[in-house]
Amino acid sequence: MIITKVLPFMKYRKAALALSVALLLLSIVAIAVRGLNFGLDFTGGALIEVRYQQEANISEIRQILTDADYRDVMVQPFGSVNDVLIRFQADDNPDIAIEVLQHLRDAGHNPELMRNEFVGPQVGEELREQGGLGLLTALLVVMIYIAFRFQYRFAIGAVAALAHDIIIIVGFFALFQVEFDLTVLAALLAIIGYSLNDTIVVSDRIREEFTTSREDDSEKIIDVALSGTLSRTIITSLTTAMVVVALMIFGGSMIYSFAEALLIGVIVGTYSSLYVVTNVLLLMKLKREDMMPKELPKEDDFTEELPSWLKD
């Protein structure tokens, strides 16, 4: 690909570094102070879906169940104005859905039961622990792969970019108290794959430029590499974002959080591939000499080390 114009990406690297640090600090504070609003998958409890013949009154349903002493009641539309999803903390009780329907009917409602699920608190805790372990394992595997594929500096940069993306996404969910469930955890794992793919493309181009360029300035070499991958990055990010936005609009409430996490991840992941990885490489003093292949010993060097009787 012939680059017609080299954009000065690294001219703004310090501003990008300051932005990343600010977002990370905000995310960490939000996670520590507000915490995550874990969904039913992680906390345990009951999930009941009911259907009305007419438009459901969400606030009235919530008030009825709250007055009936159900804990942490969440009521929301599900797919249409007639379908309602009810979540609340509860002990394992196979008749819980019948009790909820009875409370609603006593208040003059006549819904039809569509779904009744229960997740125990022990299962929820195990899912939370296994999800965190899965994220850490993914980061470790990525670091090992990049170290073998490129160089240890690129491995550290890639893991820093992935950790940067995950912390900011989780911080967003903590700051705005958006429900964090298994679909969001799946989105985080998907973002690791998406961001890693982008990072590998950028890293491969940087390595290529370092080995072929006659320029000694690392920042200029990285500018050339990023300019060469910019069109591909824009096309990939925009097409992915368009699909995710479509999921948010037409996918319904069940996958809205999943699509929301993906959209944030696409934006942050694209940014981290351009600036977080490159900032780490420059902070670790990556130079052109580090990327050049090492010279093999010449034949004469082996000959000089041989005993005199073998030289003859």
C-alpha positions in Angstrom: 0.0 0.0 0.0 1.4 3.4 -1.0 1.0 6.0 1.7 0.2 9.4 0.2 0.2 11.3 3.4 1.7 10.6 6.8 -0.4 11.9 9.7 1.4 13.1 12.9 -0.2 10.6 15.3 2.7 10.8 17.8 2.5 14.6 18.0 -0.5 14.1 20.2 0.7 11.0 22.2 1.2 12.9 25.4 -2.3 14.3 25.3 -3.6 10.7 24.6 -1.5 9.4 27.5 -3.1 12.0 29.8 -6.6 11.1 28.5 -6.0 7.4 29.1 -4.7 8.0 32.6 -7.7 10.2 33.4 -10.2 7.6 32.1 -8.5 4.8 34.0 -8.5 6.8 37.3 -12.2 7.7 36.8 -13.0 4.1 36.1 -11.1 2.7 39.0 -12.7 5.2 41.4 -16.2 4.4 40.0 -15.6 0.6 40.5 -14.2 1.1 44.0 -16.8 3.6 45.2 -20.0 2.7 43.4 -19.3 -0.9 42.6 -20.9 -3.0 39.9 -24.6 -3.5 39.6 -24.5 -7.3 39.2 -27.4 -8.9 37.4 -29.3 -12.0 38.4 -26.7 -14.2 36.8 -24.1 -13.2 39.4 -26.2 -12.4 42.5 -28.8 -15.1 42.3 -32.6 -14.7 42.5 -35.8 -15.1 40.4 -36.6 -14.0 36.9 -40.2 -14.1 35.7 -41.6 -13.0 32.4 -45.3 -12.2 32.1 -47.5 -11.0 29.2 -50.5 -8.7 29.4 -53.3 -8.3 26.9 -52.8 -4.5 27.0 -49.9 -2.2 27.7 -48.4 -3.0 31.0 -48.1 -0.4 33.8 -44.4 -0.8 34.8 -44.4 1.5 37.8 -47.6 0.0 39.2 -46.2 -3.6 38.9 -43.0 -2.5 40.6 -45.0 -0.9 43.5 -47.2 -4.0 43.9 -44.2 -6.3 44.3 -42.3 -3.9 46.5 -45.3 -3.7 48.8 -45.3 -7.5 48.9 -41.8 -7.3 50.5 -39.9 -8.7 47.5 -36.2 -7.6 47.6 -34.4 -5.5 44.9 -37.3 -5.6 42.5 -36.5 -4.7 38.9 -39.4 -4.4 36.4 -38.8 -3.6 32.7 -40.5 -4.0 29.3 -39.3 -7.0 27.4 -39.6 -6.8 23.6 -43.0 -5.1 23.6 -45.1 -2.9 25.8 -47.2 -6.0 26.7 -44.3 -8.1 27.9 -42.7 -7.5 31.3 -39.5 -8.9 32.8 -39.5 -9.1 36.6 -36.3 -9.7 38.6 -35.8 -9.8 42.3 -33.8 -11.4 45.1 -35.4 -14.5 46.4 -34.7 -17.9 48.0 -35.1 -21.1 46.0 -38.8 -21.5 45.8 -40.5 -23.4 42.9 -43.8 -21.7 43.6 -42.4 -18.1 43.5 -43.9 -17.4 40.1 -47.4 -18.5 41.3 -47.0 -16.2 44.3 -46.1 -13.2 42.1 -49.0 -13.8 39.7 -51.3 -14.0 42.7 -50.1 -10.7 44.0 -50.7 -9.1 40.6 -54.1 -10.6 40.2 -55.1 -9.5 43.7 -54.3 -6.0 42.5 -56.6 -6.3 39.5 -54.0 -7.5 36.9 -54.4 -10.5 34.8 -51.0 -11.4 33.3 -50.0 -14.7 31.6 -46.8 -16.5 32.8 -44.3 -16.9 30.0 -41.1 -17.8 31.8 -39.9 -18.7 35.3 -36.2 -19.0 36.1 -34.1 -19.1 39.3 -30.4 -18.8 39.9 -29.0 -19.7 43.3 -26.5 -17.3 45.0 -23.8 -20.0 45.1 -24.1 -20.5 41.3 -24.0 -16.7 40.8 -20.8 -16.4 42.9 -19.2 -19.3 40.9 -20.0 -17.6 37.6 -18.5 -14.3 38.9 -15.3 -16.0 39.9 -15.0 -18.1 36.7 -15.7 -15.0 34.6 -12.9 -13.1 36.2 -10.5 -16.0 35.9 -11.4 -16.3 32.2 -10.5 -12.6 31.6 -7.2 -13.0 33.4 -6.4 -16.2 31.5 -7.2 -14.5 28.2 -4.8 -11.6 29.0 -2.0 -14.0 29.9 -2.4 -16.1 26.7 -2.4 -12.9 24.7 0.8 -11.7 26.3 2.6 -15.0 25.6 1.4 -15.1 22.0 2.5 -11.5 21.2 5.9 -12.1 22.9 6.6 -15.0 20.6 5.0 -13.4 17.6 6.8 -10.1 17.9 8.8 -9.0 20.9 8.3 -8.6 24.6 7.8 -4.8 24.3 4.8 -5.5 21.9 3.5 -8.1 24.4 3.5 -5.6 27.2 1.9 -2.9 25.0 -0.8 -5.3 23.8 -1.7 -6.4 27.4 -1.7 -2.8 28.5 -4.1 -1.9 25.7 -6.4 -4.8 26.6 -6.4 -4.0 30.3 -7.0 -0.4 29.4 -10.1 -1.3 27.4 -11.6 -3.7 30.0 -11.1 -1.3 32.9 -12.7 1.6 31.0 -15.7 -0.5 30.0 -16.2 -1.9 33.5 -15.8 1.6 34.9 -18.6 2.8 32.6 -20.9 0.2 33.9 -20.0 1.0 37.5 -20.3 4.8 37.0 -23.8 4.7 35.4 -24.9 1.6 37.3 -25.8 -0.3 34.2 -26.6 -3.9 35.0 -23.6 -6.2 34.7 -24.6 -9.7 33.7 -23.3 -12.7 31.7 -24.0 -11.0 28.4 -21.7 -8.1 29.4 -19.0 -10.6 30.4 -19.3 -12.2 27.0 -18.9 -8.8 25.4 -15.7 -8.2 27.4 -14.3 -11.4 26.0 -15.4 -10.5 22.5 -13.7 -7.1 22.9 -10.4 -8.8 23.9 -10.5 -10.6 20.5 -11.5 -7.5 18.6 -8.9 -5.3 20.2 -6.2 -8.0 19.9 -6.8 -8.4 16.2 -6.5 -4.6 15.7 -3.3 -4.5 17.9 -1.7 -7.3 15.9 -2.3 -5.6 12.6 -0.8 -2.3 13.9 2.1 -4.1 15.6 2.9 -6.0 12.4 3.0 -2.8 10.4 5.2 -1.1 13.0 7.6 -4.0 12.9 7.7 -3.9 9.1 8.4 -0.1 9.1 11.2 -0.5 11.7 12.9 -3.1 9.6 12.6 -1.4 6.2 12.7 2.3 7.0 15.9 4.3 6.8 14.5 6.7 9.3 16.0 6.7 12.8 13.3 8.6 14.6 11.0 6.1 16.2 8.0 8.5 16.4 8.2 9.2 12.6 8.4 5.5 11.9 5.3 4.8 14.0 3.5 7.7 12.2 4.2 6.0 8.9 3.0 2.7 10.2 -0.2 4.0 11.7 -1.0 6.1 8.5 -0.6 2.9 6.5 -3.2 1.0 8.6 -5.6 4.0 9.1 -8.0 3.2 6.3 -8.3 -0.5 7.4 -8.8 0.6 11.0 -11.6 3.1 10.1 -13.4 0.7 7.8 -13.3 -2.2 10.4 -14.4 0.0 13.3 -17.2 1.7 11.4 -18.7 -1.5 10.0 -18.5 -3.2 13.4 -20.0 -0.1 15.1 -22.9 -0.1 12.6 -23.7 -3.7 13.4 -23.6 -3.1 17.1 -25.8 0.0 16.9 -28.3 -2.1 14.9 -28.3 -4.7 17.7 -28.9 -1.9 20.3 -31.9 -0.6 18.3 -33.5 -3.8 17.1 -32.1 -6.5 19.4 -34.3 -6.0 22.4 -33.6 -5.5 26.0 -32.0 -9.0 26.5 -28.9 -8.1 24.5 -28.9 -4.3 24.9 -26.2 -4.4 27.6 -24.1 -6.8 25.4 -24.4 -4.4 22.4 -23.7 -1.4 24.6 -20.5 -2.9 26.0 -19.4 -3.9 22.5 -19.9 -0.4 21.2 -17.8 1.1 24.0 -15.2 -1.6 23.4 -15.0 -0.9 19.6 -14.4 2.9 20.3 -12.0 2.4 23.1 -10.3 -0.6 21.4 -9.6 1.4 18.2 -8.2 4.2 20.2 -5.9 1.9 22.3 -4.5 0.2 19.2 -3.4 3.6 17.9 -2.2 5.3 21.1 -1.9 2.9 24.1 0.3 0.3 22.3 2.5 2.9 20.6 2.8 4.9 23.8 4.1 1.8 25.7 6.6 1.1 22.9 8.0 4.6 23.0 8.1 4.6 26.8 10.1 1.4 26.6 12.5 3.0 24.2 11.8 0.9 21.2 14.5 1.6 18.5 15.1 0.5 15.0 18.1 -1.7 16.1 15.8 -3.7 18.4 13.8 -4.9 15.4 16.7 -5.8 13.1 17.5 -9.5 12.8 20.7 -10.5 14.5 23.7 -11.3 12.3 24.8 -14.9 12.3 28.5 -15.6 13.0 30.6 -15.7 9.8 32.4 -18.9 8.7 35.7 -17.3 9.5 34.6 -16.8 13.1 34.0 -20.6 13.5 37.4 -21.3 11.8 39.3 -19.2 14.3 37.9 -21.1 17.2 38.9 -24.5 15.8 42.1 -26.3 17.0 45.1 -25.8 14.6 45.1 -29.5 13.6 41.5 -29.1 12.3 42.1 -25.9 10.5 44.5 -27.8 8.2 
